[in-house]
């Protein structure tokens, strides 16, 4: 992590990401709304 970072947090947990890697990981190609909904259902949310 040489420059900008992104701090992502939910509940009691945080993640610190390199900004460019986060943008790539969080792109529409990597995750869809349907996948998010399915994962939330599996977690009982």
FIDREN-661543 format. One line per 10 residues: number of its first residue (from 1); for each residue x, y, z of N, C-alpha, C, CB. Coordinates in steps of 0.2 Angstrom, whole numbers, plus 5000, padded with zeros to 4 digits. Glycine has a CB too. Layout:
NUM	X Y Z X Y Z X Y Z X Y Z | ... $
//
This chain:
1	5004 4994 5000 5000 5000 5000 5005 5006 5000 4995 5000 5006 | 5005 5009 4994 5010 5014 4994 5007 5021 4994 5014 5014 4987 | 5000 5022 4992 4997 5028 4992 4990 5028 4995 4996 5030 4984 | 4985 5029 4992 4978 5029 4995 4976 5022 4997 4974 5032 4990 | 4972 5022 5002 4969 5016 5005 4961 5017 5005 4972 5014 5011 | 4958 5012 5006 4951 5012 5007 4950 5008 5013 4946 5009 5001 | 4946 5011 5018 4944 5007 5024 4937 5005 5024 4946 5011 5031 | 4935 4999 5024 4929 4996 5024 4927 4993 5030 4928 4991 5018 | 4921 4995 5033 4919 4992 5039 4912 4990 5040 4921 4997 5045 | 4911 4984 5043 4904 4982 5045 4904 4979 5052 4902 4977 5039 $
11	4900 4982 5056 4899 4979 5063 4906 4980 5066 4898 4972 5063 | 4909 4975 5069 4915 4976 5073 4921 4974 5069 4915 4971 5079 | 4921 4974 5062 4926 4972 5058 4928 4977 5053 4924 4965 5054 | 4934 4978 5052 4937 4983 5046 4942 4979 5042 4940 4989 5049 | 4942 4982 5036 4947 4979 5031 4950 4986 5028 4944 4975 5025 | 4957 4985 5027 4961 4991 5024 4963 4988 5017 4966 4993 5029 | 4961 4992 5012 4963 4989 5005 4967 4995 5002 4957 4988 5001 | 4971 4993 4997 4974 4997 4992 4969 5000 4988 4980 4994 4988 | 4968 5006 4987 4962 5009 4983 4961 5006 4976 4963 5016 4982 | 4967 5005 4972 4966 5002 4966 4964 4995 4966 4972 5003 4962 $
21	4966 4991 4971 4964 4984 4971 4957 4983 4974 4969 4980 4977 | 4955 4988 4978 4948 4988 4980 4943 4990 4974 4947 4993 4986 | 4945 4994 4970 4941 4996 4964 4940 4990 4960 4944 5002 4960 | 4946 4987 4959 4945 4981 4955 4941 4975 4958 4953 4978 4953 | 4942 4974 4964 4938 4969 4968 4931 4970 4968 4941 4968 4975 | 4929 4976 4969 4922 4979 4970 4919 4981 4964 4922 4984 4975 | 4922 4979 4958 4919 4981 4951 4913 4977 4950 4924 4980 4946 | 4909 4979 4946 4902 4976 4944 4904 4969 4941 4898 4980 4939 | 4910 4968 4938 4911 4961 4935 4912 4956 4940 4918 4962 4931 | 4914 4958 4946 4916 4953 4952 4910 4952 4956 4922 4956 4956 $
31	4905 4956 4957 4900 4955 4961 4893 4958 4958 4901 4958 4968 | 4888 4954 4959 4882 4956 4957 4877 4957 4963 4879 4951 4951 | 4871 4961 4961 4866 4962 4967 4863 4955 4969 4861 4967 4964 | 4862 4951 4964 4859 4944 4965 4864 4940 4970 4858 4940 4959 | 4870 4940 4969 4875 4937 4973 4875 4940 4980 4882 4937 4970 | 4875 4946 4981 4874 4949 4987 4868 4947 4991 4874 4957 4986 | 4862 4947 4987 4856 4945 4990 4856 4938 4993 4850 4946 4986 | 4859 4934 4988 4860 4927 4990 4864 4926 4996 4862 4923 4984 | 4870 4929 4997 4874 4929 5002 4871 4931 5009 4881 4932 5001 | 4867 4936 5008 4864 4939 5014 4858 4934 5016 4860 4946 5012 $
41	4855 4931 5012 4850 4926 5014 4853 4920 5017 4846 4924 5007 | 4859 4918 5015 4862 4913 5018 4865 4915 5025 4869 4911 5014 | 4866 4921 5026 4868 4923 5033 4862 4925 5037 4873 4929 5032 | 4856 4924 5035 4850 4926 5039 4849 4933 5039 4851 4923 5045 | 4851 4937 5035 4851 4945 5035 4845 4946 5030 4857 4948 5033 $
//
